[in-house]
């Protein structure tokens, strides 16, 4: 009996005769997601010759403040010390059109050869790439590029 009462209450609240207040929660939910782009876009990264089996993706979206939120994920990326020549760190770089590359931070690779770096940038179009470096505080990339992708707003 209680199940029937619950069903009837749901129909009254959200059914065809519910009117404005029955539809309001659904409209509000849709309005919160749609105009602000809520969804993430994904661009797959291309592996470099030093790590042909590596996979990566750049997930991005435009945040509420207009900046681009980034989530760089890697899989099957061997430790930098196993490269030839061996390196010490992976560094994620961003290169906007017509500007030099600058680092977004270090990418730590776990024991399962997965890595992730989340960050924010004001740019809407740029190249993201990961290089293997001896020194984590390089001002310019000097080691081999292991993964790369180009991001354009809406891609």
PEZI-V808763 format. One record per residue. N is the residue number from 1. PHI is phi in whole degrees, -180 to 180 (* if undefined). PSI is psi in degrees with one decimal (none if undefined). OMEGA is omega in degrees with one decimal (none if undefined). Layout:
n | phi | psi | omega
N | PHI | PSI | OMEGA
N | PHI | PSI | OMEGA
This chain:
n | phi | psi | omega
1 | * | -41.6 | -179.4
2 | -63 | -37.1 | 179.2
3 | -63 | -38.6 | 178.9
4 | -66 | -41.7 | 178.8
5 | -64 | -42.0 | 178.1
6 | -62 | -42.9 | 178.5
7 | -63 | -42.0 | 179.1
8 | -65 | -41.5 | 178.1
9 | -62 | -38.9 | 178.3
10 | -65 | -44.3 | 179.5
11 | -62 | -41.1 | 178.8
12 | -64 | -39.1 | -176.6
13 | -77 | -37.1 | -172.5
14 | -125 | -0.4 | -176.8
15 | -73 | -176.1 | -174.5
16 | -64 | -22.8 | -179.3
17 | -102 | 13.5 | -176.3
18 | -71 | -25.8 | 179.0
19 | 75 | -160.1 | -174.7
20 | -56 | -46.7 | -174.1
21 | -73 | -21.6 | 176.4
22 | -77 | -29.8 | -178.6
23 | -91 | -21.5 | -175.2
24 | -53 | -47.2 | 180.0
25 | -60 | -39.4 | 179.4
26 | -67 | -41.0 | 179.3
27 | -65 | -43.3 | 179.1
28 | -63 | -41.3 | 179.2
29 | -62 | -45.8 | 178.7
30 | -63 | -42.0 | -177.8
31 | -66 | -30.0 | 179.9
32 | -72 | -29.7 | -176.3
33 | -94 | -46.9 | -169.3
34 | -65 | -56.0 | -171.8
35 | -70 | -19.8 | -176.9
36 | -98 | 6.6 | 175.1
37 | 77 | -1.2 | -179.2
38 | -2 | -31.5 | -175.5
39 | -84 | 152.8 | 177.9
40 | -94 | 146.2 | 172.6
41 | -103 | 152.1 | -179.0
42 | -129 | 133.5 | 173.9
43 | -123 | 124.9 | 178.5
44 | -76 | 144.2 | 179.5
45 | -93 | 148.6 | 177.0
46 | -96 | 136.7 | -179.8
47 | -79 | 144.7 | 175.6
48 | -87 | 173.0 | -177.0
49 | -68 | -23.4 | 179.7
50 | -74 | -23.5 | -177.9
51 | -140 | 66.9 | -173.6
52 | -63 | -23.3 | -179.3
53 | -90 | -3.5 | -177.7
54 | -73 | 148.1 | 175.3
55 | -129 | 148.8 | 178.0
56 | -158 | 162.3 | 177.9
57 | -148 | 148.1 | 173.7
58 | -112 | 115.9 | 174.2
59 | -99 | 136.5 | -177.8
60 | -149 | 157.6 | 173.4
61 | -158 | 159.0 | 176.4
62 | -87 | 122.2 | -178.7
63 | -79 | 175.2 | -178.3
64 | -60 | -28.9 | -178.7
65 | -91 | 4.3 | 178.0
66 | 92 | -8.6 | 177.6
67 | -81 | 159.1 | 178.1
68 | -92 | 121.2 | 176.3
69 | -89 | 132.6 | -176.9
70 | -120 | 143.3 | 171.8
71 | -135 | 103.3 | -179.4
72 | -95 | 120.3 | -179.3
73 | -121 | 139.3 | 177.6
74 | -128 | 152.1 | 177.8
75 | -140 | 148.9 | 178.8
76 | 56 | 37.1 | 178.2
77 | -102 | 107.5 | -177.3
78 | -62 | 158.0 | 177.4
79 | -58 | 142.9 | -178.5
80 | -61 | -25.7 | 179.4
81 | -70 | -16.1 | 179.9
82 | -90 | -2.7 | 178.6
83 | -76 | 165.2 | 176.7
84 | -120 | 110.0 | -1.8
85 | -73 | 155.8 | -179.1
86 | -65 | 142.7 | 176.9
87 | -123 | 173.8 | -176.1
88 | -106 | -27.4 | -171.6
89 | -145 | 158.1 | 166.5
90 | -107 | 134.7 | 179.1
91 | -123 | 134.7 | 177.0
92 | -94 | 130.5 | -177.4
93 | -120 | 153.6 | 172.9
94 | -126 | 138.4 | -179.1
95 | -133 | 96.3 | 175.9
96 | -70 | 154.7 | 179.6
97 | -56 | 130.6 | 176.9
98 | 74 | 9.3 | 180.0
99 | -128 | 155.2 | 178.8
100 | -72 | 156.4 | 177.4
101 | -69 | 145.7 | 171.0
102 | -139 | 152.8 | -171.9
103 | -80 | 143.8 | 175.4
104 | -97 | -18.7 | 179.4
105 | 144 | 174.0 | 180.0
106 | -83 | 144.5 | 176.0
107 | -107 | 115.6 | 177.0
108 | -89 | 132.7 | 178.5
109 | -107 | 124.5 | -178.3
110 | -81 | -177.3 | -177.3
111 | -65 | -20.3 | 177.6
112 | -95 | 15.2 | 177.0
113 | 63 | 29.5 | 176.1
114 | -111 | 147.8 | 177.5
115 | -144 | 159.4 | 178.6
116 | -155 | 141.4 | 175.0
117 | -139 | 125.0 | 176.8
118 | -111 | 135.5 | -179.0
119 | -159 | -179.3 | -179.1
120 | -134 | 144.8 | 177.0
121 | -140 | 151.2 | 177.1
122 | -80 | -11.1 | -175.3
123 | -80 | 150.7 | 178.0
124 | -108 | -22.3 | 179.0
125 | -130 | 129.6 | -177.4
126 | -173 | 165.3 | 172.5
127 | -104 | 134.6 | 174.7
128 | -113 | 132.5 | 175.5
129 | -147 | 157.3 | -179.3
130 | -117 | 128.3 | 177.8
131 | -121 | 154.4 | 174.8
132 | -93 | 127.7 | -173.7
133 | -130 | 151.0 | 173.0
134 | -73 | -43.3 | -175.6
135 | -114 | 132.7 | -178.1
136 | -71 | -18.1 | -176.8
137 | -108 | 38.0 | 175.8
138 | -66 | 142.7 | 177.5
139 | -88 | -21.4 | 177.2
140 | -138 | 148.5 | 177.1
141 | -66 | 134.0 | 179.8
142 | -127 | -20.2 | -179.5
143 | -91 | 179.8 | -178.3
144 | -68 | 144.6 | 175.1
145 | -81 | 125.4 | -177.6
146 | -101 | -28.1 | 176.6
147 | -149 | 146.7 | 178.0
148 | -153 | 156.1 | 177.9
149 | -158 | 155.8 | 174.9
150 | -113 | 129.0 | -178.4
151 | -111 | 130.1 | 171.8
152 | -130 | 139.9 | -177.3
153 | -52 | 128.0 | 178.5
154 | 86 | 2.7 | -179.8
155 | -81 | none | none
